[in-house]
Amino acid sequence: MRMPGDERSGASRSVRPRGAGGRRFGLAADVEPAAESRQSDRLIFGQLVTRGVRYWRRAIDQALAERGLSQATAMPLLILARLGDDLRQGG
């Protein structure tokens, strides 16, 4: 599988000894499917993370809406609560 930016034309990624008939030794046939499998796994993982973030955000939005808040109004309140009682204006 050729990656974007790979300027080598026809060159293999690594040098492998050749056997009878010019066929390469090793697991060259297994390398490509494994790389594609990893790429597929990353894609699926990314989709799951994205879906989880959407569900989490929806739950936060619902909890804030029950209290009459939006994310824009809740964030400053959260920051103020984390800073504690020793907060000074302009200092």
C-alpha positions as CSV (number, residue, x, y, z in Angstrom):
1,M,0.0,0.0,0.0
2,R,1.5,3.3,-1.0
3,M,1.2,6.2,1.4
4,P,0.7,9.8,0.3
5,G,4.0,11.5,-0.1
6,D,5.8,8.3,-0.9
7,E,7.9,9.4,-3.9
8,R,9.6,6.1,-4.6
9,S,8.2,4.6,-7.8
10,G,8.1,0.8,-7.8
11,A,10.5,0.5,-4.8
12,S,9.5,-1.6,-1.9
13,R,9.5,-0.3,1.6
14,S,12.2,-2.7,2.8
15,V,14.7,-4.9,1.0
16,R,13.9,-8.6,1.3
17,P,15.8,-11.5,-0.2
18,R,14.3,-13.1,-3.3
19,G,13.7,-16.8,-3.6
20,A,13.3,-19.0,-6.6
21,G,11.2,-17.4,-9.4
22,G,11.8,-13.9,-8.0
23,R,9.3,-14.2,-5.2
24,R,10.1,-12.6,-2.0
25,F,10.6,-14.4,1.3
26,G,8.8,-13.3,4.4
27,L,5.4,-12.1,5.3
28,A,5.0,-9.4,2.6
29,A,1.5,-10.6,1.8
30,D,0.6,-10.4,5.5
31,V,1.9,-6.8,5.9
32,E,-0.7,-5.1,3.8
33,P,-3.8,-6.7,5.3
34,A,-2.4,-6.0,8.8
35,A,-1.9,-2.3,7.9
36,E,-5.4,-2.0,6.5
37,S,-6.8,-3.7,9.6
38,R,-5.0,-1.2,11.9
39,Q,-6.4,1.6,9.8
40,S,-9.9,0.1,9.9
41,D,-9.6,-0.3,13.7
42,R,-8.5,3.3,14.1
43,L,-11.5,4.5,12.0
44,I,-13.9,2.4,14.1
45,F,-12.3,3.7,17.3
46,G,-12.6,7.3,16.2
47,Q,-16.2,6.8,15.3
48,L,-16.9,5.3,18.7
49,V,-15.2,8.2,20.5
50,T,-17.1,10.7,18.5
51,R,-20.4,9.0,19.3
52,G,-19.5,8.8,23.0
53,V,-18.7,12.5,23.0
54,R,-22.0,13.3,21.4
55,Y,-23.9,11.2,24.0
56,W,-22.0,12.9,26.8
57,R,-22.6,16.4,25.5
58,R,-26.3,15.6,25.1
59,A,-26.5,14.4,28.7
60,I,-24.8,17.6,29.9
61,D,-27.1,19.8,27.8
62,Q,-30.1,18.1,29.3
63,A,-28.9,18.4,32.9
64,L,-28.1,22.1,32.4
65,A,-31.4,22.7,30.6
66,E,-33.2,21.3,33.7
67,R,-31.5,24.0,35.7
68,G,-32.2,26.8,33.2
69,L,-28.6,27.0,32.0
70,S,-26.8,26.7,28.8
71,Q,-23.1,25.6,28.3
72,A,-22.2,29.2,27.7
73,T,-23.7,30.3,31.1
74,A,-22.6,27.2,33.0
75,M,-18.8,27.4,32.1
76,P,-18.1,30.7,33.9
77,L,-20.0,29.4,36.9
78,L,-18.0,26.2,36.9
79,I,-14.7,28.2,36.7
80,L,-15.8,30.5,39.6
81,A,-16.7,27.5,41.7
82,R,-13.3,25.8,41.0
83,L,-11.4,29.0,42.0
84,G,-13.0,29.1,45.4
85,D,-13.6,31.9,47.9
86,D,-10.3,33.7,47.5
87,L,-11.2,35.1,44.1
88,R,-10.6,38.8,43.6
89,Q,-12.0,41.0,40.8
90,G,-9.2,42.3,38.6
91,G,-6.4,40.8,40.5
